Amino acid sequence: MPKLSGPDTCAVIRQSSQIPVVIFTSSNDADEVRDAIKKGASDFVLKSTGMIELTERIAFHLNKLKFATTKTTPSEIKTASEAPRKRLATTTLIIDPDEKSRSIIKSVLTRLNQSVVEASNATEAITAFKHHSPDIIISEWSLPDNDGFSMLSELKRVRRGKELLTVMMSARLSPEAQRKAHFLGITNFLVKPLNPAKVEMMIADSVRQTIRNKKRNAGKAA
C-alpha cells in the first residue's frame, strides 16, 4: 500500500485489537509471509486465486470469531451449531535442490496454514519422509543424487499403504519420464520455471483433496 505495508498495518492493528486480519496479496515471497505472521496476520490469500478462496477464508474467521465470543461449555462444543469447521492440517514434503522454487511453494502452503518439510535431494527426502510421514509430496524430477522415479519408488515402498498425493516438477518431462510418473500414479505436474498463480491453484487443490481424503478415512474409522 502507498504509505504503510500490509504487515506493518497489521502490527498497528494488533496494538489495540485481536480481530482477524486476512492479507489479500499478490506476493509469493516466503519471507514476507513470515514477516506478516510475526506481525499478527491471521491468514493469507493470493490474489490470483480469486474471490472464492477469499470469501471462504473470511467466512472461516467470522465463524471462528463468533464461536469464540459465545459462552459455550466444553460439553457443548461438540454439538454447537455455530462451531466453525476447523481446517485440517496437512504436511507437505518439498523436494528440490533449487531454494527459490522451494520458497515459492512454501509461501503458498504457509498462507494455507499447512505444515512444510523441505529436502534438497533424494537422501534427505527419504529421511524426512520416514520422520514426518507427509500427506503430500512436491518433487523435482531430476535430483542431484537420484532420479524422481527411483526416489518415489522407494517412498512408495516405505509408506506402507499410506495415501499420498504427489506433484512432480520439471522444466521438461520426456515421454519416458511421463510413462514412469503415470506408473507411480502421478498425474499432477508443474512446469518450470514455476508460475506462482498455477502453483497456488494446484497446491490449494492438492490440500483440499488431501483434507477430503482425511475426512473420508476418519469417517470410515468412526
ChimeraX attribute file (.defattr): number of C-alpha atoms within 10 A of each C-alpha:
attribute: neighborCount
match mode: 1-to-1
recipient: residues
	/A:1	6
	/A:2	4
	/A:3	7
	/A:4	10
	/A:5	11
	/A:6	19
	/A:7	21
	/A:8	16
	/A:9	17
	/A:10	24
	/A:11	18
	/A:12	14
	/A:13	17
	/A:14	16
	/A:15	9
	/A:16	8
	/A:17	10
	/A:18	12
	/A:19	14
	/A:20	18
	/A:21	19
	/A:22	19
	/A:23	21
	/A:24	16
	/A:25	13
	/A:26	13
	/A:27	16
	/A:28	20
	/A:29	16
	/A:30	20
	/A:31	11
	/A:32	14
	/A:33	23
	/A:34	16
	/A:35	13
	/A:36	22
	/A:37	19
	/A:38	13
	/A:39	18
	/A:40	23
	/A:41	26
	/A:42	19
	/A:43	21
	/A:44	23
	/A:45	23
	/A:46	23
	/A:47	16
	/A:48	16
	/A:49	15
	/A:50	11
	/A:51	13
	/A:52	9
	/A:53	15
	/A:54	19
	/A:55	12
	/A:56	11
	/A:57	18
	/A:58	17
	/A:59	13
	/A:60	16
	/A:61	19
	/A:62	15
	/A:63	15
	/A:64	17
	/A:65	15
	/A:66	13
	/A:67	17
	/A:68	13
	/A:69	8
	/A:70	11
	/A:71	8
	/A:72	13
	/A:73	9
	/A:74	7
	/A:75	8
	/A:76	11
	/A:77	12
	/A:78	10
	/A:79	8
	/A:80	13
	/A:81	9
	/A:82	13
	/A:83	18
	/A:84	17
	/A:85	9
	/A:86	8
	/A:87	12
	/A:88	14
	/A:89	15
	/A:90	19
	/A:91	18
	/A:92	28
	/A:93	24
	/A:94	25
	/A:95	28
	/A:96	23
	/A:97	18
	/A:98	13
	/A:99	12
	/A:100	13
	/A:101	18
	/A:102	21
	/A:103	17
	/A:104	19
	/A:105	22
	/A:106	24
	/A:107	24
	/A:108	26
	/A:109	22
	/A:110	17
	/A:111	22
	/A:112	21
	/A:113	16
	/A:114	16
	/A:115	15
	/A:116	18
	/A:117	16
	/A:118	19
	/A:119	21
	/A:120	19
	/A:121	23
	/A:122	26
	/A:123	15
	/A:124	13
	/A:125	23
	/A:126	17
	/A:127	13
	/A:128	17
	/A:129	20
	/A:130	12
	/A:131	9
	/A:132	13
	/A:133	16
	/A:134	22
	/A:135	22
	/A:136	21
	/A:137	22
	/A:138	22
	/A:139	28
	/A:140	27
	/A:141	23
	/A:142	18
	/A:143	18
	/A:144	11
	/A:145	12
	/A:146	13
	/A:147	15
	/A:148	22
	/A:149	17
	/A:150	13
	/A:151	20
	/A:152	21
	/A:153	13
	/A:154	13
	/A:155	19
	/A:156	15
	/A:157	10
	/A:158	14
	/A:159	14
	/A:160	8
	/A:161	8
	/A:162	11
	/A:163	15
	/A:164	17
	/A:165	19
	/A:166	21
	/A:167	20
	/A:168	20
	/A:169	22
	/A:170	16
	/A:171	12
	/A:172	12
	/A:173	16
	/A:174	9
	/A:175	9
	/A:176	8
	/A:177	15
	/A:178	17
	/A:179	13
	/A:180	15
	/A:181	23
	/A:182	11
	/A:183	12
	/A:184	14
	/A:185	12
	/A:186	16
	/A:187	13
	/A:188	16
	/A:189	19
	/A:190	19
	/A:191	15
	/A:192	12
	/A:193	10
	/A:194	16
	/A:195	11
	/A:196	20
	/A:197	15
	/A:198	14
	/A:199	18
	/A:200	24
	/A:201	14
	/A:202	16
	/A:203	20
	/A:204	17
	/A:205	12
	/A:206	20
	/A:207	22
	/A:208	15
	/A:209	13
	/A:210	21
	/A:211	17
	/A:212	13
	/A:213	14
	/A:214	17
	/A:215	13
	/A:216	12
	/A:217	12
	/A:218	10
	/A:219	9
	/A:220	8
	/A:221	7
	/A:222	6
